Amino acid sequence: MPLDYCHPTAPHTKLKLPEWYVSSLMMDRALDAICRRVKKFDRKHDIPYLAGYSLDGKTIYIDRHMPQFFKFGGRKIDTDRFLILHEEVEKTLIDQLGLHYLHAHQIATRAEEAAVRAAGIGWRDYDRFMQKYVKRIGDERLTKVPLDLDLKPYRDEHDDDLLRRMMSSCKAGKLPKGFHAGDMLEAIRRMHKRVRLHDTPGGHRTAAIKGKKSNTKSKAK
């Protein structure tokens, strides 16, 4: 567990502004609070896209080859705490609010960026350092993946990427003989929208509720 908190033992400095104002110190405190709530932290496995979480959300995984620190402006920066923030926010949005991974990932990335900037670190410098260690699906370096790693983010990422490439091919006119570009493109767009909006726990619950209501109405008739 990373111990590089802003004030691990001493009391926090009193804020000069009300606590509900945007504040770098308050962001740092919030980041500390999230890090302390992680039940289990694991750096012993190979993880696609640097970090992930277990199916039950109790374990945060960070790739074993990802350096814990990088140097910025003469400072030694602990990167684990920012990755933990991203994964915790993302997992919570997916499990508790039923968001699609791609939407949860966007929000989690914004939170990560805000925390990085609040720490006085350039986002581009941070992201450039991170990208050097990313392992993607199919990477031959993925030889030690945890059995309980939640794979939904990687499936969603793959599906979204595949549909985007299919749309690009349609627009470029690269289709098998007998297929109409306009019809194919419209079908792909409908599927893409469905994947992004409905393939979530919340979407499945809504569909189940609608199904029950339909069955009830049918029986009443």
N, CA, C and O of each residue as an XYZ file, in Angstrom:
884
protein
N       0.847     -1.198      0.000
C       0.000      0.000      0.000
C       0.882      1.247      0.000
O       1.776      1.342      0.841
N       0.674      2.205     -0.900
C       1.495      3.406     -0.921
C       1.320      4.217      0.349
O       0.203      4.404      0.830
N       2.429      4.696      0.889
C       2.391      5.450      2.135
C       2.751      6.915      1.933
O       2.916      7.657      2.901
N       2.872      7.331      0.679
C       3.276      8.697      0.383
C       2.082      9.641      0.455
O       1.690     10.240     -0.547
N       1.511      9.769      1.648
C       0.383     10.677      1.831
C       0.903     12.078      2.101
O       2.071     12.256      2.446
N       0.036     13.074      1.944
C       0.502     14.454      2.130
C       0.970     14.698      3.564
O       1.971     15.384      3.772
N       0.258     14.142      4.567
C       0.656     14.272      5.970
C       0.356     12.943      6.672
O      -0.659     12.849      7.362
N       1.203     11.908      6.522
C       0.875     10.585      7.054
C       0.737     10.522      8.568
O       0.002      9.676      9.077
N       1.429     11.400      9.308
C       1.360     11.335     10.767
C       0.918     12.656     11.383
O       0.174     12.662     12.363
N       1.367     13.772     10.820
C       1.037     15.078     11.388
C      -0.358     15.521     10.955
O      -0.862     15.060      9.931
N      -0.989     16.413     11.726
C      -2.322     16.901     11.335
C      -2.228     17.741     10.068
O      -1.180     18.313      9.771
N      -3.335     17.812      9.319
C      -3.360     18.591      8.094
C      -3.278     20.085      8.398
O      -3.748     20.550      9.436
N      -2.674     20.820      7.476
C      -2.655     22.273      7.579
C      -4.073     22.798      7.359
O      -4.790     22.320      6.480
N      -4.461     23.764      8.148
C      -5.818     24.300      8.014
C      -5.962     25.009      6.667
O      -5.092     25.774      6.251
N      -7.068     24.738      6.009
C      -7.331     25.352      4.713
C      -7.629     26.841      4.872
O      -8.255     27.253      5.849
N      -7.176     27.651      3.905
C      -7.433     29.083      3.937
C      -8.780     29.420      3.291
O      -9.293     30.527      3.456
N      -9.346     28.461      2.558
C     -10.627     28.653      1.892
C     -11.646     27.662      2.445
O     -11.261     26.652      3.032
N     -12.929     27.930      2.270
C     -13.952     26.955      2.696
C     -13.686     25.597      2.050
O     -13.201     25.538      0.920
N     -13.994     24.519      2.745
C     -13.648     23.183      2.284
C     -14.392     22.762      1.021
O     -13.977     21.819      0.347
N     -15.506     23.463      0.687
C     -16.239     23.072     -0.521
C     -15.670     23.752     -1.770
O     -16.128     23.462     -2.876
N     -14.682     24.653     -1.626
C     -14.037     25.270     -2.781
C     -13.090     24.262     -3.434
O     -12.631     23.321     -2.787
N     -12.802     24.468     -4.726
C     -11.815     23.639     -5.402
C     -10.461     23.901     -4.763
O     -10.011     25.045     -4.703
N      -9.816     22.857     -4.290
C      -8.573     23.014     -3.543
C      -7.641     21.847     -3.803
O      -8.058     20.690     -3.734
N      -6.382     22.139     -4.101
C      -5.392     21.081     -4.331
C      -5.166     20.266     -3.059
O      -4.991     19.049     -3.114
N      -5.173     20.948     -1.916
C      -4.972     20.243     -0.654
C      -6.141     19.316     -0.361
O      -5.938     18.192      0.096
N      -7.357     19.772     -0.617
C      -8.518     18.920     -0.389
C      -8.517     17.718     -1.328
O      -8.915     16.622     -0.933
N      -8.075     17.915     -2.562
C      -7.967     16.802     -3.500
C      -6.958     15.785     -2.989
O      -7.177     14.578     -3.093
N      -5.847     16.278     -2.434
C      -4.823     15.380     -1.902
C      -5.365     14.602     -0.710
O      -5.064     13.419     -0.551
N      -6.159     15.258      0.123
C      -6.774     14.576      1.272
C      -7.757     13.515      0.801
O      -7.807     12.419      1.361
N      -8.540     13.835     -0.226
C      -9.502     12.871     -0.761
C      -8.782     11.656     -1.329
O      -9.239     10.524     -1.167
N      -7.658     11.891     -1.992
C      -6.859     10.805     -2.551
C      -6.312      9.919     -1.443
O      -6.302      8.694     -1.569
N      -5.860     10.531     -0.367
C      -5.385      9.767      0.786
C      -6.492      8.868      1.334
O      -6.261      7.698      1.641
N      -7.698      9.428      1.451
C      -8.827      8.693      2.020
C      -9.166      7.472      1.171
O      -9.459      6.406      1.711
N      -9.128      7.620     -0.159
C      -9.420      6.500     -1.051
C      -8.350      5.428     -0.925
O      -8.667      4.240     -0.856
N      -7.083      5.835     -0.896
C      -5.977      4.865     -0.773
C      -6.079      4.062      0.518
O      -5.790      2.865      0.528
N      -6.483      4.702      1.593
C      -6.582      4.015      2.886
C      -7.712      2.993      2.916
O      -7.698      2.073      3.734
N      -8.684      3.151      2.032
C      -9.844      2.257      2.031
C      -9.647      1.016      1.160
O     -10.509      0.137      1.139
N      -8.535      0.935      0.448
C      -8.274     -0.240     -0.380
C      -8.024     -1.441      0.533
O      -7.124     -1.413      1.371
N      -8.824     -2.489      0.365
C      -8.718     -3.651      1.245
C      -7.474     -4.484      0.941
O      -6.822     -4.986      1.857
N      -7.145     -4.631     -0.345
C      -5.978     -5.422     -0.724
C      -5.317     -4.788     -1.939
O      -5.990     -4.390     -2.890
N      -3.980     -4.699     -1.896
C      -3.213     -4.075     -2.965
C      -2.205     -5.085     -3.491
O      -1.462     -5.684     -2.713
N      -2.174     -5.279     -4.810
C      -1.345     -6.329     -5.400
C      -0.491     -5.781     -6.541
O      -0.994     -5.139     -7.464
N       0.823     -6.051     -6.455
C       1.763     -5.636     -7.493
C       2.575     -6.838     -7.977
O       3.739     -6.696     -8.351
N       1.963     -8.007     -7.968
C       2.698     -9.236     -8.285
C       2.280     -9.869     -9.605
O       2.746    -10.957     -9.942
N       1.394     -9.192    -10.366
C       0.859     -9.803    -11.585
C       1.027     -8.899    -12.808
O       1.382     -7.726    -12.704
N       0.754     -9.501    -13.975
C       0.737     -8.756    -15.230
C      -0.694     -8.277    -15.464
O      -1.621     -9.087    -15.490
N      -0.877     -6.980    -15.633
C      -2.218     -6.406    -15.768
C      -2.320     -5.580    -17.051
O      -1.533     -4.653    -17.249
N      -3.277     -5.903    -17.924
C      -3.468     -5.095    -19.139
C      -3.775     -3.644    -18.776
O      -4.510     -3.380    -17.824
N      -3.215     -2.712    -19.532
C      -3.456     -1.277    -19.337
C      -3.063     -0.801    -17.933
O      -3.709      0.079    -17.364
N      -2.010     -1.386    -17.392
C      -1.353     -0.952    -16.159
C      -2.034     -1.342    -14.853
O      -1.363     -1.776    -13.916
N      -3.360     -1.196    -14.773
C      -4.028     -1.456    -13.495
C      -5.427     -2.015    -13.714
O      -6.007     -1.873    -14.791
N      -5.957     -2.653    -12.672
C      -7.291     -3.233    -12.759
C      -7.798     -3.563    -11.368
O      -7.224     -3.133    -10.367
N      -8.889     -4.338    -11.312
C      -9.479     -4.676    -10.028
C     -10.064     -6.078    -10.100
O     -10.340     -6.605    -11.178
N     -10.246     -6.667     -8.925
C     -10.833     -7.998     -8.849
C     -12.330     -7.918     -9.112
O     -12.913     -6.835     -9.081
N     -12.951     -9.066     -9.372
C     -14.388     -9.109     -9.636
C     -15.199     -8.532     -8.484
O     -16.198     -7.847     -8.701
N     -14.764     -8.812     -7.254
C     -15.507     -8.307     -6.094
C     -15.092     -6.884     -5.702
O     -15.670     -6.300     -4.785
N     -14.095     -6.331     -6.391
C     -13.678     -4.967     -6.123
C     -12.821     -4.788     -4.882
O     -12.469     -3.662     -4.532
N     -12.482     -5.880     -4.213
C     -11.725     -5.769     -2.960
C     -10.211     -5.665     -3.180
O      -9.475     -5.266     -2.276
N      -9.754     -6.023     -4.377
C      -8.320     -5.976     -4.671
C      -8.051     -5.036     -5.838
O      -8.711     -5.113     -6.874
N      -7.079     -4.152     -5.662
C      -6.612     -3.289     -6.746
C      -5.285     -3.866     -7.240
O      -4.353     -4.073     -6.463
N      -5.220     -4.120     -8.543
C      -4.003     -4.663     -9.145
C      -3.271     -3.576     -9.928
O      -3.889     -2.802    -10.658
N      -1.951     -3.525     -9.769
C      -1.107     -2.675    -10.604
C      -0.021     -3.569    -11.199
O       0.574     -4.380    -10.490
N       0.235     -3.424    -12.477
C       1.176     -4.281    -13.183
C       2.521     -4.348    -12.460
O       3.047     -3.331    -12.009
N       3.063     -5.549    -12.359
C       4.292     -5.771    -11.596
C       5.507     -5.070    -12.209
O       6.491     -4.821    -11.512
N       5.447     -4.751    -13.505
C       6.575     -4.082    -14.159
C       6.433     -2.560    -14.194
O       7.324     -1.857    -14.671
N       5.314     -2.062    -13.689
C       5.093     -0.616    -13.660
C       5.906     -0.006    -12.520
O       5.687     -0.355    -11.360
N       6.848      0.906    -12.827
C       7.629      1.544    -11.752
C       6.711      2.297    -10.801
O       5.743      2.923    -11.233
N       7.007      2.241     -9.535
C       6.161      2.921     -8.561
C       6.401      4.432     -8.564
O       5.528      5.205     -8.170
N       7.583      4.844     -9.008
C       7.914      6.267     -8.967
C       8.407      6.776    -10.325
O       8.964      6.019    -11.122
N       8.195      8.053    -10.568
C       8.861      8.705    -11.698
C       9.260     10.111    -11.255
O       8.651     10.689    -10.354
N      10.280     10.644    -11.897
C      10.822     11.933    -11.486
C      10.192     13.064    -12.302
O      10.083     12.990    -13.526
N       9.787     14.099    -11.591
C       9.191     15.262    -12.247
C       9.625     16.518    -11.495
O       9.352     16.669    -10.304
N      10.300     17.408    -12.202
C      10.734     18.662    -11.592
C      11.594     18.470    -10.363
O      11.500     19.237     -9.404
N      12.433     17.447    -10.389
C      13.303     17.183     -9.249
C      12.629     16.456     -8.107
O      13.241     16.231     -7.062
N      11.340     16.077     -8.300
C      10.589     15.355     -7.262
C      10.445     13.891     -7.626
O      10.470     13.527     -8.802
N      10.292     13.056     -6.611
C      10.044     11.626     -6.796
C       8.550     11.393     -6.573
O       8.065     11.478     -5.444
N       7.830     11.101     -7.646
C       6.370     11.004     -7.598
C       5.912      9.560     -7.478
O       6.320      8.706     -8.265
N       5.056      9.284     -6.482
C       4.456      7.954     -6.310
C       3.245      7.858     -7.235
O       2.256      8.564     -7.039
N       3.319      6.984     -8.245
C       2.232      6.867     -9.221
C       1.113      5.931     -8.767
O       0.000      6.010     -9.286
N       1.385      5.056     -7.817
C       0.377      4.073     -7.384
C      -0.906      4.739     -6.909
O      -2.004      4.273     -7.215
N      -0.769      5.813     -6.171
C      -1.951      6.434     -5.569
C      -2.894      6.994     -6.635
O      -4.110      6.998     -6.438
N      -2.357      7.464     -7.752
C      -3.206      7.978     -8.829
C      -3.913      6.841     -9.575
O      -5.068      6.971     -9.980
N      -3.197      5.724     -9.748
C      -3.801      4.560    -10.401
C      -4.895      3.958     -9.522
O      -5.931      3.516    -10.018
N      -4.654      3.947     -8.217
C      -5.663      3.437     -7.279
C      -6.928      4.286     -7.363
O      -8.036      3.750     -7.390
N      -6.767      5.605     -7.402
C      -7.913      6.504     -7.530
C      -8.718      6.161     -8.780
O      -9.941      6.037     -8.721
N      -8.033      6.009     -9.902
C      -8.712      5.707    -11.164
C      -9.516      4.420    -11.065
O     -10.692      4.390    -11.429
N      -8.885      3.350    -10.571
C      -9.551      2.048    -10.527
C     -10.710      2.031     -9.548
O     -11.743      1.425     -9.830
N     -10.561      2.681     -8.409
C     -11.636      2.712     -7.412
C     -12.851      3.486     -7.933
O     -13.989      3.048     -7.763
N     -12.609      4.624     -8.559
C     -13.708      5.424     -9.112
C     -14.407      4.640    -10.221
O     -15.635      4.573    -10.259
N     -13.629      4.055    -11.111
C     -14.193      3.314    -12.242
C     -15.047      2.137    -11.783
O     -16.175      1.966    -12.246
N     -14.512      1.330    -10.880
C     -15.226      0.144    -10.395
C     -16.518      0.539     -9.675
O     -17.550     -0.111     -9.841
N     -16.456      1.600     -8.879
C     -17.637      2.057     -8.141
C     -18.740      2.528     -9.088
O     -19.913      2.214     -8.886
N     -18.359      3.281    -10.123
C     -19.347      3.768    -11.085
C     -20.011      2.627    -11.857
O     -21.203      2.683    -12.160
N     -19.236      1.600    -12.167
C     -19.777      0.452    -12.897
C     -20.708     -0.367    -12.009
O     -21.823     -0.700    -12.411
N     -20.248     -0.689    -10.802
C     -21.007     -1.573     -9.914
C     -22.177     -0.881     -9.223
O     -23.249     -1.468     -9.080
N     -21.978      0.361     -8.794
C     -23.005      1.038     -8.007
C     -24.004      1.834     -8.848
O     -25.180      1.913     -8.495
N     -23.551      2.422     -9.954
C     -24.441      3.235    -10.784
C     -24.814      2.556    -12.090
O     -25.649      3.062    -12.839
N     -24.193      1.402    -12.370
C     -24.534      0.669    -13.580
C     -24.029      1.323    -14.855
O     -24.587      1.086    -15.926
N     -22.980      2.147    -14.764
C     -22.441      2.785    -15.962
C     -21.691      1.780    -16.832
O     -21.149      0.793    -16.335
N     -21.670      2.044    -18.127
C     -20.856      1.248    -19.037
C     -19.394      1.563    -18.739
O     -19.063      2.673    -18.323
N     -18.521      0.579    -18.955
C     -17.097      0.779    -18.668
C     -16.532      2.021    -19.354
O     -15.812      2.800    -18.729
N     -16.855      2.210    -20.640
C     -16.282      3.327    -21.391
C     -16.663      4.679    -20.795
O     -15.877      5.625    -20.851
N     -17.878      4.777    -20.218
C     -18.299      6.011    -19.576
C     -17.610      6.160    -18.214
O     -17.136      7.242    -17.868
N     -17.560      5.072    -17.452
C     -16.910      5.104    -16.141
C     -15.424      5.432    -16.288
O     -14.852      6.163    -15.480
N     -14.811      4.877    -17.335
C     -13.384      5.118    -17.574
C     -13.115      6.594    -17.848
O     -12.117      7.138    -17.376
N     -13.996      7.247    -18.604
C     -13.826      8.666    -18.892
C     -13.850      9.493    -17.616
O     -13.012     10.374    -17.423
N     -14.815      9.206    -16.743
C     -14.928      9.954    -15.487
C     -13.727      9.675    -14.589
O     -13.180     10.592    -13.977
N     -13.315      8.404    -14.510
C     -12.170      8.029    -13.679
C     -10.890      8.693    -14.176
O     -10.049      9.107    -13.378
N     -10.745      8.794    -15.494
C      -9.556      9.438    -16.058
C      -9.527     10.915    -15.711
O      -8.467     11.468    -15.419
N     -10.715     11.569    -15.743
C     -10.785     12.989    -15.368
C     -10.409     13.174    -13.892
O      -9.727     14.134    -13.536
N     -10.858     12.254    -13.046
C     -10.524     12.333    -11.621
C      -9.017     12.141    -11.425
O      -8.387     12.845    -10.635
N      -8.453     11.179    -12.156
C      -7.009     10.925    -12.086
C      -6.234     12.164    -12.537
O      -5.261     12.565    -11.899
N      -6.675     12.761    -13.638
C      -6.003     13.960    -14.155
C      -6.063     15.105    -13.150
O      -5.075     15.810    -12.943
N      -7.230     15.288    -12.524
C      -7.393     16.356    -11.535
C      -6.450     16.153    -10.356
O      -5.854     17.107     -9.857
N      -6.316     14.898     -9.913
C      -5.436     14.597     -8.784
C      -3.970     14.826     -9.150
O      -3.188     15.329     -8.343
N      -3.612     14.448    -10.376
C      -2.233     14.646    -10.845
C      -1.905     16.133    -10.906
O      -0.855     16.562    -10.428
N      -2.806     16.921    -11.494
C      -2.577     18.366    -11.604
C      -2.565     19.035    -10.224
O      -1.801     19.972     -9.991
N      -3.418     18.548     -9.312
C      -3.461     19.119     -7.964
C      -2.145     18.895     -7.225
O      -1.775     19.662     -6.336
N      -1.445     17.826     -7.610
C      -0.144     17.523     -6.978
C       0.986     18.321     -7.627
O       2.153     18.154     -7.273
N       0.632     19.193     -8.583
C       1.644     20.019     -9.220
C       2.441     19.289    -10.287
O       3.588     19.634    -10.571
N       1.810     18.262    -10.881
C       2.481     17.443    -11.894
C       1.853     17.697    -13.255
O       0.630     17.791    -13.363
N       2.660     17.809    -14.278
C       2.144     18.001    -15.622
C       1.471     16.729    -16.116
O       2.080     15.659    -16.108
N       0.201     16.840    -16.553
C      -0.539     15.662    -16.994
C       0.132     14.988    -18.184
O       0.214     13.761    -18.227
N       0.608     15.758    -19.140
C       1.252     15.167    -20.315
C       2.513     14.400    -19.935
O       2.784     13.333    -20.485
N       3.276     14.941    -19.001
C       4.494     14.258    -18.550
C       4.134     12.949    -17.848
O       4.770     11.918    -18.067
N       3.119     13.006    -17.015
C       2.653     11.827    -16.287
C       2.140     10.766    -17.258
O       2.521      9.599    -17.166
N       1.269     11.177    -18.195
C       0.677     10.231    -19.137
C       1.736      9.640    -20.068
O       1.677      8.454    -20.395
N       2.693     10.445    -20.494
C       3.772      9.961    -21.358
C       4.581      8.876    -20.646
O       4.954      7.873    -21.255
N       4.844      9.076    -19.377
C       5.585      8.081    -18.586
C       4.779      6.791    -18.469
O       5.327      5.698    -18.610
N       3.473      6.919    -18.210
C       2.614      5.753    -18.047
C       2.523      4.919    -19.329
O       2.594      3.691    -19.282
N       2.370      5.579    -20.447
C       2.157      4.883    -21.712
C       3.327      3.970    -22.086
O       3.150      3.016    -22.843
N       4.507      4.257    -21.563
C       5.678      3.433    -21.881
C       5.567      2.030    -21.309
O       6.263      1.118    -21.755
N       4.684      1.850    -20.309
C       4.604      0.562    -19.619
C       3.279     -0.166    -19.845
O       3.024     -1.194    -19.218
N       2.437      0.359    -20.732
C       1.130     -0.250    -20.985
C       1.260     -1.590    -21.697
O       1.978     -1.719    -22.689
N       0.544     -2.589    -21.169
C       0.453     -3.897    -21.818
C      -0.978     -4.052    -22.305
O      -1.920     -3.983    -21.515
N      -1.138     -4.260    -23.596
C      -2.483     -4.406    -24.158
C      -2.889     -5.864    -24.267
O      -2.049     -6.757    -24.156
N      -4.181     -6.108    -24.485
C      -4.689     -7.464    -24.653
C      -3.930     -8.132    -25.798
O      -3.758     -7.544    -26.865
N      -3.478     -9.365    -25.566
C      -2.729    -10.084    -26.585
C      -1.224     -9.888    -26.457
O      -0.448    -10.536    -27.158
N      -0.813     -8.992    -25.561
C       0.613     -8.737    -25.347
C       1.274    -10.006    -24.813
O       0.765    -10.629    -23.881
N       2.402    -10.386    -25.402
C       3.088    -11.616    -24.985
C       3.663    -11.519    -23.577
O       4.045    -12.531    -22.988
N       3.726    -10.296    -23.036
C       4.229    -10.126    -21.668
C       3.182    -10.450    -20.610
O       3.497    -10.482    -19.420
N       1.943    -10.689    -21.026
C       0.884    -11.025    -20.070
C       0.942    -12.520    -19.748
O       0.160    -13.311    -20.275
N       1.861    -12.886    -18.892
C       2.062    -14.302    -18.566
C       1.590    -14.669    -17.162
O       1.490    -15.849    -16.826
N       1.303    -13.667    -16.349
C       0.907    -13.932    -14.965
C      -0.269    -13.031    -14.586
O      -0.110    -12.048    -13.862
N      -1.455    -13.389    -15.095
C      -2.671    -12.593    -14.861
C      -3.464    -13.210    -13.706
O      -3.654    -14.426    -13.686
N      -3.932    -12.409    -12.743
C      -4.694    -12.961    -11.605
C      -6.006    -13.601    -12.048
O      -6.666    -13.108    -12.962
N      -6.381    -14.699    -11.398
C      -7.585    -15.442    -11.772
C      -8.866    -14.649    -11.540
O      -9.855    -14.858    -12.244
N      -8.863    -13.743    -10.563
C     -10.091    -13.003    -10.255
C     -10.108    -11.604    -10.853
O     -10.911    -10.768    -10.438
N      -9.231    -11.333    -11.829
C      -9.220    -10.018    -12.463
C     -10.536     -9.799    -13.215
O     -10.970    -10.665    -13.974
N     -11.164     -8.649    -13.005
C     -12.410     -8.310    -13.694
C     -12.071     -8.003    -15.160
O     -11.359     -7.042    -15.450
N     -12.584     -8.826    -16.073
C     -12.239     -8.700    -17.490
C     -13.225     -7.844    -18.286
O     -13.004     -7.593    -19.471
N     -14.303     -7.396    -17.653
C     -15.314     -6.613    -18.383
C     -14.723     -5.372    -19.064
O     -15.071     -5.094    -20.212
N     -13.840     -4.618    -18.392
C     -13.274     -3.447    -19.072
C     -12.558     -3.793    -20.365
O     -12.632     -3.041    -21.337
N     -11.863     -4.926    -20.386
C     -11.104     -5.300    -21.574
C     -12.019     -5.795    -22.692
O     -11.745     -5.566    -23.870
N     -13.111     -6.476    -22.321
C     -14.084     -6.908    -23.333
C     -14.768     -5.693    -23.952
O     -14.931     -5.621    -25.170
N     -15.166     -4.741    -23.111
C     -15.844     -3.544    -23.610
C     -14.926     -2.721    -24.508
O     -15.350     -2.200    -25.540
N     -13.664     -2.611    -24.103
C     -12.685     -1.862    -24.890
C     -12.510     -2.499    -26.257
O     -12.448     -1.807    -27.273
N     -12.431     -3.841    -26.276
C     -12.260     -4.569    -27.533
C     -13.469     -4.400    -28.436
O     -13.324     -4.132    -29.629
N     -14.675     -4.557    -27.869
C     -15.909     -4.434    -28.651
C     -16.025     -3.039    -29.262
O     -16.373     -2.892    -30.433
N     -15.728     -2.015    -28.453
C     -15.842     -0.647    -28.929
C     -14.837     -0.388    -30.053
O     -15.173      0.225    -31.067
N     -13.614     -0.857    -29.866
C     -12.578     -0.658    -30.878
C     -12.937     -1.378    -32.181
O     -12.751     -0.839    -33.272
N     -13.453     -2.602    -32.052
C     -13.830     -3.379    -33.236
C     -14.935     -2.677    -34.026
O     -14.854     -2.577    -35.250
N     -15.959     -2.194    -33.338
C     -17.065     -1.512    -34.010
C     -16.611     -0.212    -34.673
O     -17.086      0.140    -35.753
N     -15.705      0.487    -34.030
C     -15.178      1.717    -34.623
C     -14.423      1.418    -35.921
O     -14.558      2.141    -36.908
N     -13.630      0.345    -35.908
C     -12.877     -0.032    -37.108
C     -13.817     -0.490    -38.223
O     -13.556     -0.244    -39.400
N     -14.906     -1.156    -37.848
C     -15.894     -1.579    -38.838
C     -16.555     -0.360    -39.494
O     -16.778     -0.343    -40.705
N     -16.868      0.667    -38.675
C     -17.474      1.881    -39.225
C     -16.516      2.588    -40.177
O     -16.927      3.105    -41.216
N     -15.234      2.607    -39.810
C     -14.236      3.250    -40.671
C     -14.142      2.537    -42.018
O     -14.019      3.176    -43.063
N     -14.201      1.205    -41.978
C     -14.134      0.427    -43.220
C     -15.346      0.702    -44.105
O     -15.218      0.818    -45.324
N     -16.522      0.807    -43.487
C     -17.749      1.096    -44.247
C     -17.650      2.460    -44.924
O     -17.983      2.608    -46.099
N     -17.190      3.449    -44.167
C     -17.078      4.799    -44.716
C     -16.063      4.849    -45.865
O     -16.193      5.646    -46.794
N     -15.044      3.971    -45.777
C     -14.018      3.935    -46.829
C     -14.443      3.062    -48.005
O     -13.717      2.952    -48.994
N     -15.629      2.434    -47.900
C     -16.135      1.584    -48.980
C     -15.503      0.217    -49.047
O     -15.612     -0.464    -50.067
N     -14.836     -0.207    -47.972
C     -14.180     -1.515    -47.944
C     -15.148     -2.565    -47.398
O     -15.115     -2.884    -46.210
N     -16.006     -3.101    -48.266
C     -17.023     -4.073    -47.861
C     -17.009     -5.276    -48.792
O     -16.644     -5.158    -49.962
N     -17.408     -6.437    -48.272
C     -17.522     -7.621    -49.141
C     -18.603     -7.388    -50.197
O     -19.498     -6.567    -49.996
N     -18.528     -8.085    -51.287
C     -19.516     -7.949    -52.356
C     -20.907     -8.333    -51.848
O     -21.057     -9.286    -51.083
N     -21.916     -7.586    -52.280
C     -23.286     -7.897    -51.896
C     -23.773     -7.124    -50.695
O     -24.950     -7.213    -50.345
N     -22.882     -6.349    -50.039
C     -23.278     -5.569    -48.861
C     -23.422     -4.097    -49.250
O     -22.573     -3.538    -49.945
N     -24.509     -3.487    -48.790
C     -24.754     -2.070    -49.063
C     -24.141     -1.241    -47.930
O     -24.474     -1.441    -46.762
N     -23.249     -0.313    -48.277
C     -22.516      0.467    -47.274
C     -23.441      1.210    -46.314
O     -23.208      1.203    -45.106
N     -24.489      1.852    -46.838
C     -25.393      2.621    -45.991
C     -26.107      1.757    -44.964
O     -26.189      2.122    -43.791
N     -26.626      0.608    -45.401
C     -27.335     -0.299    -44.488
C     -26.390     -0.863    -43.435
O     -26.731     -0.947    -42.256
N     -25.196     -1.246    -43.881
C     -24.218     -1.820    -42.952
C     -23.788     -0.790    -41.913
O     -23.687     -1.103    -40.727
N     -23.536      0.430    -42.356
C     -23.099      1.483    -41.443
C     -24.167      1.781    -40.403
O     -23.851      1.977    -39.229
N     -25.432      1.819    -40.820
C     -26.528      2.082    -39.887
C     -26.653      0.966    -38.862
O     -26.903      1.227    -37.685
N     -26.479     -0.282    -39.302
C     -26.563     -1.433    -38.389
C     -25.435     -1.380    -37.367
O     -25.647     -1.663    -36.187
N     -24.236     -1.018    -37.818
C     -23.084     -0.937    -36.910
C     -23.288      0.183    -35.901
O     -22.966      0.032    -34.722
N     -23.822      1.302    -36.363
C     -24.070      2.425    -35.453
C     -25.082      2.056    -34.373
O     -24.918      2.418    -33.208
N     -26.128      1.332    -34.767
C     -27.132      0.895    -33.773
C     -26.494     -0.036    -32.749
O     -26.757      0.075    -31.551
N     -25.648     -0.960    -33.229
C     -24.981     -1.881    -32.325
C     -24.009     -1.147    -31.405
O     -23.906     -1.460    -30.219
N     -23.305     -0.176    -31.960
C     -22.347      0.596    -31.163
C     -23.061      1.351    -30.048
O     -22.594      1.401    -28.910
N     -24.200      1.935    -30.398
C     -24.980      2.662    -29.394
C     -25.490      1.725    -28.315
O     -25.499      2.071    -27.133
N     -25.912      0.541    -28.722
C     -26.424     -0.443    -27.772
C     -25.323     -0.915    -26.820
O     -25.538     -1.036    -25.614
N     -24.157     -1.176    -27.375
C     -23.027     -1.628    -26.564
C     -22.659     -0.577    -25.526
O     -22.393     -0.908    -24.370
N     -22.642      0.697    -25.937
C     -22.239      1.766    -25.030
C     -23.288      2.094    -23.969
O     -22.945      2.409    -22.829
N     -24.581      2.018    -24.347
C     -25.614      2.482    -23.426
C     -26.317      1.396    -22.624
O     -26.752      1.639    -21.498
N     -26.430      0.199    -23.195
C     -27.301     -0.798    -22.576
C     -26.589     -2.001    -21.956
O     -27.168     -2.692    -21.118
N     -25.369     -2.256    -22.348
C     -24.689     -3.432    -21.807
C     -24.048     -3.104    -20.464
O     -22.828     -3.158    -20.315
N     -24.881     -2.767    -19.497
C     -24.434     -2.413    -18.155
C     -25.357     -3.095    -17.154
O     -26.456     -3.516    -17.517
N     -24.929     -3.210    -15.897
C     -25.814     -3.781    -14.875
C     -27.130     -3.012    -14.790
O     -28.199     -3.607    -14.655
N     -27.042     -1.669    -14.870
C     -28.252     -0.861    -14.811
C     -29.151     -1.120    -16.002
O     -30.372     -1.183    -15.859
N     -28.556     -1.270    -17.181
C     -29.311     -1.546    -18.389
C     -30.010     -2.882    -18.322
O     -31.162     -3.012    -18.736
N     -29.315     -3.877    -17.802
C     -29.901     -5.217    -17.672
C     -31.056     -5.220    -16.677
O     -32.063     -5.900    -16.879
N     -30.896     -4.441    -15.587
C     -31.966     -4.368    -14.588
C     -33.212     -3.717    -15.195
O     -34.333     -4.179    -14.983
N     -32.995     -2.635    -15.953
C     -34.113     -1.941    -16.594
C     -34.837     -2.857    -17.559
O     -36.067     -2.893    -17.590
N     -34.064     -3.609    -18.359
C     -34.653     -4.535    -19.327
C     -35.457     -5.618    -18.617
O     -36.525     -6.018    -19.082
N     -34.929     -6.092    -17.476
C     -35.615     -7.137    -16.717
C     -36.937     -6.615    -16.165
O     -37.950     -7.314    -16.188
N     -36.915     -5.372    -15.668
C     -38.129     -4.764    -15.125
C     -39.184     -4.595    -16.217
O     -40.362     -4.889    -16.014
N     -38.729     -4.108    -17.398
C     -39.654     -3.933    -18.525
C     -40.241     -5.272    -18.947
O     -41.416     -5.369    -19.299
N     -39.394     -6.314    -18.904
C     -39.860     -7.651    -19.276
C     -40.934     -8.155    -18.340
O     -41.908     -8.768    -18.778
N     -40.763     -7.900    -17.047
C     -41.755     -8.323    -16.059
C     -43.069     -7.586    -16.252
O     -44.146     -8.172    -16.142
N     -42.968     -6.276    -16.547
C     -44.177     -5.480    -16.752
C     -44.938     -5.969    -17.976
O     -46.167     -6.042    -17.972
N     -44.179     -6.307    -19.036
C     -44.809     -6.807    -20.270
C     -45.528     -8.124    -20.017
O     -46.636     -8.344    -20.507
N     -44.882     -8.999    -19.244
C     -45.485    -10.295    -18.925
C     -46.741    -10.132    -18.087
O     -47.728    -10.846    -18.268
N     -46.684     -9.151    -17.143
C     -47.847     -8.898    -16.272
C     -49.035     -8.402    -17.101
O     -50.171     -8.828    -16.892
N     -48.755     -7.490    -18.050
C     -49.815     -6.964    -18.903
C     -50.416     -8.048    -19.788
O     -51.626     -8.085    -20.013
N     -49.550     -8.934    -20.288
C     -50.017    -10.032    -21.158
C     -50.947    -10.973    -20.396
O     -51.968    -11.421    -20.919
N     -50.570    -11.264    -19.144
C     -51.395    -12.147    -18.317
C     -52.742    -11.505    -17.966
O     -53.770    -12.176    -17.874
N     -52.700    -10.161    -17.770
C     -53.928     -9.439    -17.414
C     -54.930     -9.473    -18.558
O     -56.140     -9.510    -18.331
N     -54.413     -9.459    -19.811
C     -55.298     -9.528    -20.972
C     -55.909    -10.905    -21.115
O     -56.683    -11.143    -22.043
